[in-house]
Amino acid sequence: MIRAAVFDVGETLVGDDRYWSDWADWLGVRRHTLSALVGAVVARGGHNQDALPLVRPGIDVAAEWRAREAAGLGEVIDESDLYPDVRGALAALRAAGVWVGVAGNQSSRAGRCLRALELPCDALAVSGDWGVEKPSPAFFERLADWVPAEPGQTVYVGDHPANDLLPARAAGFRTAHVRRGALGHFWAGTPSARADWNVDGLDDLVPRLTGR
């Protein structure tokens, strides 16, 4: 029985289009160029931020973040960034008695933006506040302490096998893979994306978790 569901953020609840488009504009390259580089580095096992030095060798990402914020161009997440099934699916799970959490690899600023959206969830956390990020086992240890249910009664929902599914499973959580976003599509159907539930969207996941 699933008593709790925790959702990744990027390309699970929120599209990454704005995030990478803003970086491309700031660095002065075409948006498609940076998007393609992000996909390439992640597909070969790197971190998505590894694409930035390919555009600007020697970049100090932290310093660029500070410069963006000083210019009024810091990270933004608003209602337009949410996938259309997010509010309905989270609300349906809560109505069915499932505790709903949101926890992903985001900055503290992004966490504030997400909280301002007042999503229908019971709790929300980001790696910028926790000081640890996926796929570190420490992230999922923190998650296990945070969720009011045992890992075996909790499903972690995400698009990224290496960041979401594999470390969550290793920590004893149930898993759900959402086939959306570039990486969700890239890994769909591969052994690394095998999960307890494989779905095309959150509306598909709700009846599987609740039986309704």
DRENDO-1510 file (C-alpha; in Angstrom, 1 decimal, always signed):
<recs>
REC; n; res; u; v; w
REC; 1; MET; +0.0; +0.0; +0.0 .
REC; 2; ILE; +1.3; +3.4; -1.0 .
REC; 3; ARG; +0.9; +5.9; +1.8 .
REC; 4; ALA; +3.2; +8.7; +0.4 .
REC; 5; ALA; +4.3; +10.0; -2.9 .
REC; 6; VAL; +7.2; +12.4; -3.4 .
REC; 7; PHE; +7.8; +14.2; -6.7 .
REC; 8; ASP; +11.0; +15.3; -8.4 .
REC; 9; VAL; +10.6; +18.9; -9.8 .
REC; 10; GLY; +12.5; +19.4; -13.1 .
REC; 11; GLU; +10.7; +17.7; -16.0 .
REC; 12; THR; +8.3; +15.9; -13.5 .
REC; 13; LEU; +6.3; +18.9; -12.2 .
REC; 14; VAL; +8.0; +21.8; -14.0 .
REC; 15; GLY; +9.3; +22.0; -17.6 .
REC; 16; ASP; +13.0; +23.0; -17.9 .
REC; 17; ASP; +12.4; +25.1; -21.0 .
REC; 18; ARG; +12.7; +28.5; -19.3 .
REC; 19; TYR; +15.7; +27.4; -17.1 .
REC; 20; TRP; +17.9; +26.5; -20.1 .
REC; 21; SER; +16.6; +29.2; -22.4 .
REC; 22; ASP; +17.5; +31.8; -19.8 .
REC; 23; TRP; +21.0; +30.3; -19.5 .
REC; 24; ALA; +21.4; +30.3; -23.3 .
REC; 25; ASP; +20.3; +33.9; -23.6 .
REC; 26; TRP; +22.7; +35.0; -20.8 .
REC; 27; LEU; +25.7; +33.2; -22.4 .
REC; 28; GLY; +24.8; +34.5; -25.9 .
REC; 29; VAL; +24.2; +31.1; -27.7 .
REC; 30; ARG; +21.2; +29.8; -29.5 .
REC; 31; ARG; +18.8; +28.0; -27.2 .
REC; 32; HIS; +18.8; +24.8; -29.3 .
REC; 33; THR; +22.6; +24.7; -29.0 .
REC; 34; LEU; +22.6; +24.7; -25.2 .
REC; 35; SER; +19.6; +22.3; -25.1 .
REC; 36; ALA; +21.4; +19.8; -27.3 .
REC; 37; LEU; +24.6; +20.1; -25.3 .
REC; 38; VAL; +22.7; +19.4; -22.0 .
REC; 39; GLY; +21.2; +16.3; -23.6 .
REC; 40; ALA; +24.5; +15.1; -24.8 .
REC; 41; VAL; +26.4; +15.5; -21.5 .
REC; 42; VAL; +23.6; +13.8; -19.5 .
REC; 43; ALA; +23.3; +10.9; -22.0 .
REC; 44; ARG; +26.9; +10.1; -21.5 .
REC; 45; GLY; +26.6; +10.2; -17.7 .
REC; 46; GLY; +27.5; +13.8; -16.8 .
REC; 47; HIS; +25.7; +16.4; -14.8 .
REC; 48; ASN; +23.5; +18.8; -16.8 .
REC; 49; GLN; +25.5; +21.8; -15.6 .
REC; 50; ASP; +28.5; +20.3; -17.4 .
REC; 51; ALA; +27.1; +21.7; -20.6 .
REC; 52; LEU; +27.8; +25.3; -19.5 .
REC; 53; PRO; +31.7; +25.0; -19.7 .
REC; 54; LEU; +31.2; +23.7; -23.3 .
REC; 55; VAL; +29.7; +27.0; -24.2 .
REC; 56; ARG; +32.0; +29.1; -22.1 .
REC; 57; PRO; +35.2; +27.3; -21.1 .
REC; 58; GLY; +36.4; +28.1; -17.6 .
REC; 59; ILE; +33.0; +29.5; -16.5 .
REC; 60; ASP; +32.4; +30.1; -12.8 .
REC; 61; VAL; +28.8; +29.0; -12.6 .
REC; 62; ALA; +28.3; +30.4; -9.0 .
REC; 63; ALA; +29.7; +33.8; -10.1 .
REC; 64; GLU; +27.4; +33.8; -13.2 .
REC; 65; TRP; +24.4; +33.1; -11.0 .
REC; 66; ARG; +25.3; +36.1; -8.8 .
REC; 67; ALA; +25.7; +38.2; -11.9 .
REC; 68; ARG; +22.4; +37.1; -13.3 .
REC; 69; GLU; +20.6; +37.9; -10.0 .
REC; 70; ALA; +22.3; +41.3; -9.8 .
REC; 71; ALA; +21.0; +42.0; -13.3 .
REC; 72; GLY; +17.4; +41.0; -12.3 .
REC; 73; LEU; +17.7; +37.8; -14.3 .
REC; 74; GLY; +17.8; +35.2; -11.5 .
REC; 75; GLU; +15.9; +31.9; -11.6 .
REC; 76; VAL; +12.1; +32.1; -12.0 .
REC; 77; ILE; +9.4; +29.4; -11.7 .
REC; 78; ASP; +5.8; +30.4; -12.1 .
REC; 79; GLU; +2.5; +28.9; -13.0 .
REC; 80; SER; +3.3; +28.8; -16.7 .
REC; 81; ASP; +6.2; +26.4; -16.0 .
REC; 82; LEU; +4.0; +23.7; -14.5 .
REC; 83; TYR; +2.9; +20.7; -16.5 .
REC; 84; PRO; -0.9; +20.9; -16.9 .
REC; 85; ASP; -1.6; +17.7; -15.0 .
REC; 86; VAL; +0.3; +18.7; -11.8 .
REC; 87; ARG; -2.3; +20.4; -9.7 .
REC; 88; GLY; -5.0; +17.9; -10.5 .
REC; 89; ALA; -2.9; +14.8; -9.9 .
REC; 90; LEU; -1.4; +16.1; -6.6 .
REC; 91; ALA; -4.8; +17.1; -5.3 .
REC; 92; ALA; -6.3; +13.7; -6.3 .
REC; 93; LEU; -3.6; +11.9; -4.4 .
REC; 94; ARG; -4.2; +13.9; -1.3 .
REC; 95; ALA; -8.0; +13.4; -1.6 .
REC; 96; ALA; -7.3; +9.7; -1.7 .
REC; 97; GLY; -5.4; +9.9; +1.6 .
REC; 98; VAL; -1.8; +9.8; +0.1 .
REC; 99; TRP; +0.7; +12.2; +1.8 .
REC; 100; VAL; +2.2; +14.2; -1.1 .
REC; 101; GLY; +5.7; +15.8; -1.0 .
REC; 102; VAL; +7.9; +17.6; -3.5 .
REC; 103; ALA; +11.6; +17.3; -3.3 .
REC; 104; GLY; +14.2; +17.9; -6.0 .
REC; 105; ASN; +17.6; +19.4; -7.0 .
REC; 106; GLN; +16.7; +23.1; -6.9 .
REC; 107; SER; +18.2; +26.2; -5.5 .
REC; 108; SER; +16.8; +27.9; -2.4 .
REC; 109; ARG; +15.5; +30.6; -4.7 .
REC; 110; ALA; +13.7; +28.1; -6.8 .
REC; 111; GLY; +12.3; +26.6; -3.6 .
REC; 112; ARG; +10.8; +30.0; -2.7 .
REC; 113; CYS; +9.3; +30.2; -6.2 .
REC; 114; LEU; +7.7; +26.8; -5.8 .
REC; 115; ARG; +6.3; +27.6; -2.4 .
REC; 116; ALA; +4.7; +30.8; -3.8 .
REC; 117; LEU; +2.8; +28.6; -6.2 .
REC; 118; GLU; +1.0; +26.9; -3.2 .
REC; 119; LEU; +0.9; +23.5; -4.8 .
REC; 120; PRO; -1.5; +21.0; -3.4 .
REC; 121; CYS; +1.2; +19.1; -1.4 .
REC; 122; ASP; +1.9; +18.4; +2.3 .
REC; 123; ALA; +5.5; +19.5; +2.2 .
REC; 124; LEU; +8.1; +20.9; -0.2 .
REC; 125; ALA; +11.9; +20.7; +0.0 .
REC; 126; VAL; +14.8; +21.5; -2.3 .
REC; 127; SER; +18.5; +20.4; -2.3 .
REC; 128; GLY; +19.6; +24.0; -1.8 .
REC; 129; ASP; +18.0; +24.1; +1.6 .
REC; 130; TRP; +19.0; +20.6; +2.6 .
REC; 131; GLY; +22.6; +21.0; +1.5 .
REC; 132; VAL; +22.7; +17.7; -0.3 .
REC; 133; GLU; +21.5; +16.8; -3.8 .
REC; 134; LYS; +20.5; +13.7; -5.8 .
REC; 135; PRO; +21.8; +11.2; -6.6 .
REC; 136; SER; +23.7; +11.2; -3.2 .
REC; 137; PRO; +22.4; +8.5; -0.8 .
REC; 138; ALA; +22.4; +11.3; +1.8 .
REC; 139; PHE; +19.5; +13.0; -0.1 .
REC; 140; PHE; +17.4; +9.9; +0.2 .
REC; 141; GLU; +18.4; +9.3; +3.8 .
REC; 142; ARG; +17.1; +12.9; +4.5 .
REC; 143; LEU; +14.0; +12.1; +2.4 .
REC; 144; ALA; +13.3; +9.0; +4.5 .
REC; 145; ASP; +13.4; +11.0; +7.7 .
REC; 146; TRP; +11.2; +13.7; +6.1 .
REC; 147; VAL; +8.4; +11.6; +4.8 .
REC; 148; PRO; +5.8; +10.3; +7.4 .
REC; 149; ALA; +5.8; +6.8; +5.9 .
REC; 150; GLU; +8.3; +3.9; +5.5 .
REC; 151; PRO; +10.3; +3.9; +2.3 .
REC; 152; GLY; +8.5; +0.7; +1.2 .
REC; 153; GLN; +5.2; +2.6; +1.4 .
REC; 154; THR; +6.5; +5.7; -0.4 .
REC; 155; VAL; +6.9; +6.2; -4.1 .
REC; 156; TYR; +9.5; +8.6; -5.6 .
REC; 157; VAL; +8.4; +10.0; -8.9 .
REC; 158; GLY; +10.9; +11.3; -11.5 .
REC; 159; ASP; +12.1; +11.4; -15.1 .
REC; 160; HIS; +15.8; +10.6; -14.6 .
REC; 161; PRO; +16.9; +7.1; -13.9 .
REC; 162; ALA; +20.4; +8.0; -12.6 .
REC; 163; ASN; +19.2; +10.8; -10.4 .
REC; 164; ASP; +15.8; +9.6; -9.3 .
REC; 165; LEU; +15.0; +5.9; -9.9 .
REC; 166; LEU; +18.2; +4.1; -9.1 .
REC; 167; PRO; +19.2; +5.9; -5.9 .
REC; 168; ALA; +15.5; +5.9; -4.7 .
REC; 169; ARG; +15.3; +2.2; -5.2 .
REC; 170; ALA; +18.6; +1.6; -3.5 .
REC; 171; ALA; +17.2; +3.5; -0.5 .
REC; 172; GLY; +14.2; +1.2; -0.3 .
REC; 173; PHE; +11.7; +3.5; -2.0 .
REC; 174; ARG; +9.2; +2.4; -4.6 .
REC; 175; THR; +9.6; +4.2; -7.9 .
REC; 176; ALA; +7.7; +5.7; -10.8 .
REC; 177; HIS; +9.2; +6.9; -14.1 .
REC; 178; VAL; +7.4; +9.7; -16.0 .
REC; 179; ARG; +8.1; +9.6; -19.7 .
REC; 180; ARG; +8.4; +13.3; -20.4 .
REC; 181; GLY; +11.1; +15.9; -20.9 .
REC; 182; ALA; +14.0; +15.1; -23.1 .
REC; 183; LEU; +15.6; +12.7; -20.7 .
REC; 184; GLY; +12.4; +11.0; -19.7 .
REC; 185; HIS; +11.9; +10.1; -23.3 .
REC; 186; PHE; +15.5; +9.2; -24.0 .
REC; 187; TRP; +15.6; +6.5; -21.3 .
REC; 188; ALA; +12.0; +5.3; -21.6 .
REC; 189; GLY; +11.9; +1.6; -22.3 .
REC; 190; THR; +15.5; +1.0; -21.2 .
REC; 191; PRO; +16.5; -1.2; -18.3 .
REC; 192; SER; +17.7; +1.8; -16.3 .
REC; 193; ALA; +14.2; +3.3; -16.5 .
REC; 194; ARG; +12.4; +0.2; -15.2 .
REC; 195; ALA; +10.3; +1.2; -12.2 .
REC; 196; ASP; +7.4; -0.1; -10.2 .
REC; 197; TRP; +5.2; +2.2; -12.4 .
REC; 198; ASN; +6.1; +3.6; -15.8 .
REC; 199; VAL; +3.7; +6.3; -17.0 .
REC; 200; ASP; +3.3; +9.0; -19.7 .
REC; 201; GLY; +2.0; +11.6; -17.2 .
REC; 202; LEU; +0.8; +12.1; -13.7 .
REC; 203; ASP; -2.9; +11.5; -14.6 .
REC; 204; ASP; -1.8; +8.0; -15.5 .
REC; 205; LEU; -0.1; +7.5; -12.2 .
REC; 206; VAL; -3.0; +8.5; -9.8 .
REC; 207; PRO; -5.2; +5.5; -10.5 .
REC; 208; ARG; -2.3; +3.1; -10.3 .
REC; 209; LEU; -1.4; +4.3; -6.8 .
REC; 210; THR; -4.9; +4.7; -5.5 .
REC; 211; GLY; -6.9; +2.1; -7.3 .
REC; 212; ARG; -9.4; +4.7; -8.2 .
</recs>
